Amino acid sequence: MSLTRAEVVRVADLARLRLSDGEIDAMQSQLSRILEHVSALQAVDVTGVEPTAQVTDLVNALRTDANWPSLDRAAAIRNSADTDLGMFRVKAVFEEQ
């Protein structure tokens, strides 16, 4: 499937991308090749194949939870530019009304 230049411009517009003429030409070629690959995949007979998100026997490889001592409050705020009552002071993110 080959995309037209107008289709690439439309997709770029929907994605809010500003593409130069050279970028549009490159995207037209690249996206068309991607769609050709997807079309080839759609032709594969998958009758009887169960859907899966994982094709290996990989299981979660997470470490066990462990308690670690946290940083002392005084040490944490020692190099802060501004503190109050043992806490960091920062500029307000939202304006109060």
Secondary structure as GFF3:
##gff-version 3
##sequence-region A 1 97
A	DSSP	alpha_helix	5	14	.	.	.	ID=ss1
A	DSSP	alpha_helix	21	42	.	.	.	ID=ss2
A	DSSP	alpha_helix	73	77	.	.	.	ID=ss3
A	DSSP	beta_strand	83	84	.	.	.	ID=ss4
A	DSSP	beta_strand	87	88	.	.	.	ID=ss5
###
